[in-house]
Amino acid sequence: MMRAIALFVLLGAAAPVRIDLPDAFVPFVDIPGGPAADAVNANCLGCHSAEMVLTQPRLSPIAWQGEIDKMRAAYKAPVDPGDDAAILAWLVAMQARDNRTDSGG
């Protein structure tokens, strides 16, 4: 009985948590002078927010390909293998663009 009361007190003392979700779908953007974001929007936004993808650690093209393969194999993501090259090109170009931005400030 004391365990149940202690658990009730602990759970009752927990503060509510507020989670704000985005109001609207925000697609990835094309990289000026670089690859289009169509393949990333078609294959990645079903599970990943733009913010989540854009805050990933810097990866080599080989490591990014491994991530694409992992999404398909481990998580059964319906990523079209024909889109791998376009997804990879966009991820690498976005990372390079962000590196230029980071180093300039």
Protein Blocks (a to p, Z undefined) as FASTA:
>chain_A
ZZmmmmmmmmmmpccddddddfbdcdddddehiacfklmmmmmmmmpcfklmmmcccddf
klmmmmmmmmmmmnopacdfklmmmmmmmmmmmmmmmmmmmmmZZ
